[in-house]
Amino acid sequence: MALSIGIVGLPNVGKSTLFTALTKKGGLAANYPFATIDPNVGIVDVPDARLQKLADIVHPGRIVPATVEFVDIAGLVKGAAAEGAGLGNQFLANIRECDAICEVVRYFKDPDVMREVNHTGDFVDPASDAETIMTELILADIQTLEKQLPKLEKEAKRDKTLVPKLEIAKRLVDWLNEGNRAAVLDMTEEERATAKGLFLLTMKPMLYVANVDEDELTSEFEPIDGVTPIPICAKVEAELSELEPDEAAEYLADLGLEHSGLETLAQAAYKLLGLQSFFTAGEMEVKAWTVRQGATAPQAAGVIHTDFERGFIKAETIAYDDYVELGGEQGAKAAGRLRMEGKDYVMHDGDVVHFRFNV
C-alpha cells in the first residue's frame, strides 16, 4: 500500500520549497497564493536503514524501499472555501483521497517573505495560521456535504441501507457548522466507517510541520490541535537533497540530528496512520512493504499479490533483529529463530517473511 500525504498551508510558509526539497522534484516554488493550478505530485522513497543491513547479508540485485506520495496544492488564503477566493476549493479537491494531511506552518523569520494581511513587521503566529487553514478545511467540508445531502435524501428514500449515511452526514453538517473537525465527532465504529465514505478533509489524520530556521531544528514546540509540530528546515532539506549519502549524514551530524526531515516526517506519518513495515529478502531484491498494524499474515501477503492472500498456506518468519544478528535465513533457521506462522499470526514491524501459497 502506497502512503499518500496532502500538503497544505498559507502561501508564505515555504511549503512548496519544502516539497521540492523532499521530493527532489523541480517545479514552481512561490510564496504567493495560487501560484500553481495543478497539484505537484512527488513519489519518494521512505528512508529505512534496515534495508541496507539486510542487503549486506543477502547481496540482492536491488533494494526497493517503501514509498510515500506527496501531493502539494497551492497555498490557501483566508476565504478560499467560503468566498471562492482564487481557486482554493478546487485545489482542496486534489487531496480528498490522500491518507493524511500535512500542514506546513511558518516558524522561520524572513523579512523577504510575503505576509498575510494580519502579519505585521516580523510577526510570526503559527497558531493563528493553523486556525486559518483549519477553518478553510471545515468550510470546504460543509460545502461538500451540502452538495451531497439533497442527492442522499432522495436515494435514502429508495434505498434504506443509505439511511445511516444520510443521518451521519446531517450530524456532521451541524458539527462542522459549530467550527469542529469531523474527526472529533463522537461516532460509533460503524458511523466512522460510513463517514469515511463522505471523503471529508477534516476526517483525515493531521500532521504539522514547523518550517523553522536552522538554529531551531532541535527545538520543541507547543502542540497544535493536540499534535506536536515536527521541526523541519526547508533550506536544510534543499541542501541535503544535493548531497551524497555520506555527505548528508555528516551534515546532519553537524546539526545535531540523526535523521533527515523526510525520514522524520515519514516515521511520524506511519505512526499517525498505524502503519508498519515488513521485508522480503532474496537474491533478486530486498524490499520493504507497508501494512497496517494488526494485519494478519494473509493480509500482509495480499499486499504483495492478491493470489498470495487467496492461496495462503504459511509464512516463514524471522524477526529483523534475529535475521541480522544470526547472519540471515540459514543462521536463523539453525538457531531455531525461523518460525512457521499460520493465518492467525499478527505481523510485527520488521518481520522478514517468505510466504508459502498455493492457488
N, C-alpha and C positions, 0 to 999 in steps of 0.2 A: 504494500500500500504506500502510495506516494503522499507525503505530507504537504499540504498547501496552506500558505500563510498570506493573508492580505495585509498590505502595509498602508496605513493611513496617517494623516497628520495635517497640521496647518502648513501653509506654503513656506513659512520661514524657519522650519525646523531642521533643514538639512536632510530631509527624508530621501530624496532622490539621489543625493550624493552618497548616502549610506547604502542604498540599494545597488548603485553602480559599483561600489567598493566590494560589497558582499558577494555579488554575482559575477564580478569581473566582466561586466557587460557594459559596453559603451551605450550612450544614449543621452537624451536631454536631461540635464540636472539643473533645474532652475528654482529660484526661491520666490516665485510669484505664482498666483493661482491660475489653474487651467493652462499650464504650460504645455501639457500634452492632452490629446483627446483619447487615444487608445492607452490601455494599461501597458506598462512594461512588465514582461514576464521573464523571470530567470530561474533556471533549474540548476542547483548547485549540490555538490557532494556534501554529505554530513561527515565532518571530521570525526574519526574514531581510531585512536592509536592501537586498539586491539587488532585491527585488520592487518597491520604490518607485522605484528608479533606472530599472528597465525601464518602469514605468508613466509616469514623467516623459517618456519618449520616445514611447510609443505611445498614451498617453491612453486607456486602456481604460475600459469601463463599470464594471469592478470588479476588485479584486485578491483572489486566492484563495491564501492560504498553505497549506503542508502542515500537517497536524495531528498531534497526539500525544494518545493516550488515557491518562489516569492512573487506575489502579484502586487506591483506598485501602482497605485492610482494617483491621479493629480491631487495636489494639495487642496484641501477643502477650506471654505471660508464660512464665516458665520452667516446663516440664512440660506446656505446652499440647498438644503432639503425643503425648508419651509417656504422660501420665496423663489426657488428655482434659480438662484444666483449661478451664473455661468452654466455649467453642465454638471453640477455637483452630484445630483441624484443619479444621473446616468452613470457617472463613474462608480458610484457605490454598487450598482448592479453587477459590476465586474468581479466583486468579491463575495457575492452571496453564497457561492458554493465552496468557499475556502473552509478549511477545518478550524482555523483560528484567525483572529485579527490582532495585528501588532501595531500599536500606535507609537510613533516616534515623537517624543516630546523634547522641546528645546530646553537644555540646561546651560549650554555654552553661551559665552558672551562675545558678541561680534558686532561692532558698530556698523559694519557694511551690509549686514543682513536686513532685508526689508522687514518692517514690523507691521503687525496688525494695528488698527486704529487705537486699540486700548493699550498699546505699548508706548511708553514714553522714555526718552533717554536710553539707558542700557537696561531697562526694566525687563526681567525675565520672570514669568509667572507660570510654571508648569501646571499647577493645579487648575488654574483658570483655562489654560489652553486645552487640557484634557477634558474639562467640563464642556467646553465649546464643541469638541469633536463628539463627545457622548450625546449631547443634545441633538446634533445632526443625525447621528445613527438612530436615535429614538424617533425623531420626526420622520426619517425615511421609512422606518418600520411601520409607523402609523399610516403613512400613505400606502404602503404595501398591503396592509390589512384592509384598509378602507376600499381598496380596489378589488380585493378578493371576496369581501363579505357578501355583496349582492349575488354574486355567482354561487357562493357556498350556500346561501339561504335557499336559492332555487333548487340546487342539486340535492340538498338535505331533505327537501320535501318529497323527492322521488326516491332517494336512497337513504334510508335511515342509518346506515353504517357511517354516514358522514356527519351525523348529528354531534358526536363528540368533538370533531374537528371544528365545527361551527361554534360550539359552546366555548372551546378554549380560545378561539380567535376573538370572540366577543370579550371574554375576560381580559385577554391581552391588550386589546384596544383601550379599555378602561385603565388598565395598569400603566400602560405606556403614556397615556394622557396625563397621568399623575407625575410624570417625569422619571419613571423607573425603568430599568433594564428588564427585558423579557426574562432573562435567565434567572433573576432572583424572585420571580413569582412563585408562590408556594403551589407546587403541582405534584400530582402522583406520577409514578414512573410511566404509566400509560399516557397521561396527559403530556408529559415532557416529550415522549416519543412522537406523539401526534404533533406537538408544537414544532418539532424539528422539520416536519414536512411543510411548514409555512415559510421556511428559508429566511428567518428574521436575523438581521445583523446583530442585534443585542442578545440573541440566544447563544452566540458563539463565545467560546473562551477568549479572554483578552490578555495580551502581554503588553507591557510598556517598556520601551527602550528610552533611556535617558541619554540623549546625544550631548555628551559632555566635552569640556576642554580636556586636553591630555593630562593635566595635573589632577583631574578628578576621577580618573579611571578606577581607582581603588576605593572611592568614597561609597558610603551607603546613604540612600535617600529615603525620605518618608514614603510610605505606600500611597498609591493612587487607587482609589476604589478597592482597597484591600490587597492590592498587588504591588509588590516591591519592584520598582523600575530596575532594569538591567543597564548598568553604565557601559556605554559604547561610544567611542570617539570616531566619527565618520572619517576624519582626516587620518587617524592612525590606521583604520581599516583600509583606506585607499593606499597608504604606503605599504602595508602588509601584502596587499594584492599584487604588488610589483616585485616582491622579493621571492627568492628561492626558499624552500622549506627550512633549511639550516639557518639562513639569514633571518627569516621570520621568527624562528624560535629564539634566536639570540636577541632580537629586537624586543620581543615580548618579555624576556627575562630582564632586560634593562629597564623595562617599565614596571617590573614587579608583578607581572601577570603570567599565569600558567597556560591560559587558553586565549584564542582569538575571540573577537566579538561574535563571529559566525558560529564557532563551536559553543560558546556560552548561550547564544540565542537558540541554537538547535536543541541543546540539552534542556533548556527551560521549556521549550515547546513540547518536547517529548514528555516531560514531567507533567505539564499542564494538561496534556491530552491523554495521559495514561498509556503511553507507548513504550515499547522496549525493543531491543534488537536481539536477533539470534543469527547464527552464522552457519554457512555451509563451507566446507574446506576440502579441496581436492586438487588434482594436478592441473585441471583446466582453469579453475578460478577459486579465489576466496571471496565470498560475497556476504554482505550484511543485508538482512531482511528486517522489515519493520512489522511489528504485530502488537496488538493491544495487550496490555497487562491483563492476566486472567485467561488468555486464549489457551485452548487445549492444543495438543499435538496435531490432531487432524486439521484444526483451523489454521495452525501455522503452516502445515503442509499445503493447504489451499492457497496460501499467499504465493507460493512458488508456482503451483499449477492446480487448477480445479480437479484434474484427474488424480493428483496426489491425495487430495482430501477424500474424494469419492472412493478410491480403492485403498485407503489407508490400512496398513497392517500393523507396523511397529515403527518406533522412532529410536534409532541408535543415538544415544545422547551422552555427551560429555560436558561437564561444566567447564567454562572457559579457563578458570584458574588451573584446573586439573590438566587440561589439554596442554597448556603452556608449560606447566611445571614438569609434566611427565614426557614432554617431547613429542606430543601428537597422539594419534589414534592407537598405534601399536603399544606405546608406553602406557597409555591409559587403560587399555584392554588388559595388559599384563598385570597391572596394579589393581584390577577389579573396579576401575572407575568408569568403565563404559557400561551404561545401563540400557536395557531394552524397555522402553516405555510404551504403554498402550494408549487407548483412546481417551482415557480419563486424565492423562498426565497434563498438568498445567505448566506451560512454558516459563522458564526463568530467563532473565536478562543475561545474555552472553552464552547461552547454550550453543554448543557446536553439535549439529544434528545431521544425520543421514536418514532419510525417510525410506522405509520399505513399503511398497504399494503394489497392488495388482488390479488392473482394470480389464 
